[in-house]
Amino acid sequence: MSCLLFQRILAIVGLGVIIGAADTWIRPTTLELTLKSPAAGQTPSPSNPATPSAPMSSGAIAASGSVPSAAENAGAPLDTMIDVVAAKKLFDDGVVFLDARITEEFRAGHVPQAFHLTSAMFNTPAADEAMKALDTAQPMVIYCGGGDCDASKNLAILLQGAGYKRIHIFEAGFPAWEKAGHPVEKESK
């Protein structure tokens, strides 16, 4: 009798797995980064001349190249995609930086005082320190290795889902930061 019960349980579990897989195949879950759009009457200007289609927002960098400080921008939306100049300005203004690269890359060098937080670490005890320092109302800059690296965008999607609205993605990432001669911090082994 227990063998028959076990077979029925396995059949039910197997059917659930098949239904779940079919549902995922039919309606795949897609996450998407929500970019800020320009304020009414404002013309978007690219944050990087190489990417003229980058959307800008009402907190966009002015033609003069200045970025409002975190305090000045307390209620205004910020650019989603930024370049090395804007990243440095935000760093100087004390904005929190998040490094979305793998541990070995982070240890080899990162933006000073950046928190190491990857999408794989998200919602784990390892992310507690970074998450305690983050405020949904404050801006933050996320970076990875730049180029084809999507780690910063993936982390931004997760943070948006958790209610963070003021996210910058430093598109060129750490290699551009280092190439520009900006400060770098390394962890001792």
C-alpha positions in Angstrom: 0.0 0.0 0.0 2.8 2.5 0.8 4.4 1.7 -2.6 1.2 2.7 -4.3 1.0 5.9 -2.3 4.7 6.7 -3.1 4.0 6.2 -6.9 1.0 8.5 -6.7 3.1 11.2 -4.9 5.8 10.9 -7.6 3.2 11.1 -10.3 1.7 14.3 -8.8 5.2 15.8 -8.3 6.2 14.9 -11.9 3.0 16.3 -13.3 3.6 19.6 -11.4 7.2 19.8 -12.8 5.9 19.2 -16.3 3.1 21.8 -16.0 5.6 24.3 -14.5 8.1 23.7 -17.3 5.4 24.1 -19.9 4.2 27.3 -18.3 7.7 28.8 -18.2 8.2 27.8 -21.9 4.9 29.4 -22.9 5.2 32.5 -20.7 8.9 33.0 -20.0 9.8 35.4 -17.2 11.7 38.4 -18.5 13.1 41.1 -16.4 13.8 44.5 -17.9 15.7 47.5 -16.8 13.3 50.5 -16.6 15.1 53.6 -18.0 14.1 57.1 -17.0 12.7 59.2 -19.8 13.4 62.9 -20.3 11.2 65.4 -18.5 8.6 67.2 -20.6 10.2 69.8 -22.7 13.8 68.6 -22.1 15.9 67.4 -25.0 17.9 64.2 -24.1 21.6 64.6 -24.4 23.9 61.5 -24.5 26.0 60.6 -21.5 28.5 59.2 -23.8 29.0 60.4 -27.4 29.6 56.9 -28.5 26.1 56.0 -27.5 23.9 58.8 -28.7 20.7 56.9 -28.0 21.2 56.7 -24.2 18.1 58.1 -22.5 18.5 61.0 -20.1 16.2 62.3 -17.4 15.4 65.5 -15.7 18.4 65.0 -13.4 20.6 64.7 -16.5 24.0 66.2 -16.8 23.8 69.7 -18.1 25.6 70.8 -21.2 28.3 72.3 -18.9 29.1 68.7 -17.7 28.1 69.3 -14.1 26.1 66.7 -12.2 23.9 67.9 -9.3 25.1 66.7 -5.9 23.2 63.9 -4.2 21.8 66.5 -1.8 20.7 68.8 -4.6 19.1 65.9 -6.4 17.2 64.5 -3.5 13.9 64.3 -5.3 14.9 64.5 -9.0 15.4 61.3 -11.1 19.0 60.8 -12.3 20.5 59.4 -15.5 20.3 55.7 -15.8 23.4 55.3 -18.0 26.4 57.4 -17.1 30.0 57.8 -18.3 33.3 58.0 -16.4 33.1 61.8 -15.9 29.6 61.6 -14.3 30.7 58.5 -12.3 33.7 60.4 -10.9 31.5 63.4 -10.0 29.0 61.2 -8.2 31.9 59.5 -6.4 33.2 62.9 -5.3 29.6 63.7 -4.1 29.6 60.6 -1.8 27.2 58.5 -3.8 27.3 54.8 -2.9 29.0 52.6 -5.5 28.2 48.9 -6.1 30.6 46.5 -7.8 28.7 43.8 -9.6 31.8 41.9 -10.8 32.9 38.5 -9.5 34.8 38.3 -6.3 38.3 37.8 -7.8 37.9 40.9 -10.0 36.6 42.9 -7.0 39.5 41.9 -4.8 42.0 42.7 -7.6 40.8 46.3 -7.6 37.6 48.4 -7.2 36.3 51.9 -6.7 37.2 52.9 -3.1 34.5 52.0 -0.5 32.4 50.3 -3.2 30.2 47.5 -1.9 30.6 44.1 -3.6 27.1 42.9 -4.6 26.4 40.6 -7.5 23.1 39.4 -8.7 24.0 35.9 -7.4 24.5 37.4 -4.0 21.3 39.3 -4.0 18.8 38.2 -1.3 21.5 36.2 0.5 23.1 36.8 3.9 26.3 37.8 2.0 24.5 40.9 0.7 23.3 42.1 4.1 26.2 44.7 4.6 25.6 46.3 1.3 21.8 46.2 1.6 21.9 47.9 5.1 23.9 50.8 3.6 21.5 51.3 0.7 18.6 53.6 0.9 15.8 53.4 -1.7 15.6 57.2 -1.7 19.3 57.8 -2.4 21.2 57.5 -5.7 23.6 54.7 -6.3 26.1 53.8 -9.0 26.5 50.2 -10.2 29.4 49.1 -12.4 30.9 45.9 -13.7 33.6 45.2 -16.3 32.0 47.4 -19.0 31.8 46.4 -22.7 29.8 43.2 -23.0 29.4 42.8 -19.2 25.7 42.9 -18.2 26.3 42.2 -14.5 25.6 45.9 -13.5 22.3 45.9 -15.6 21.3 42.5 -14.0 21.9 43.9 -10.5 20.0 47.1 -11.4 17.0 45.0 -12.5 17.0 43.2 -9.1 17.4 46.5 -7.2 14.6 48.1 -9.1 12.4 45.1 -8.3 13.3 45.7 -4.6 12.1 49.4 -4.8 15.4 51.2 -5.6 14.6 54.0 -8.0 17.7 56.2 -8.2 20.1 53.9 -10.0 23.0 54.9 -12.3 24.8 52.3 -14.4 28.4 53.2 -15.1 28.4 51.7 -18.6 32.2 51.7 -19.3 32.7 50.1 -15.9 35.8 49.6 -13.8 38.3 49.4 -16.7 37.4 53.0 -17.7 37.6 54.1 -14.1 41.1 52.7 -13.8 42.2 54.0 -17.2 41.1 57.5 -16.2 43.5 57.3 -13.3 40.8 57.5 -10.6 41.5 56.1 -7.2 41.4 52.3 -6.9 41.3 50.2 -3.8 42.6 46.6 -3.6 41.9 43.9 -1.0 44.7 42.2 0.7 44.6 38.4 0.3 
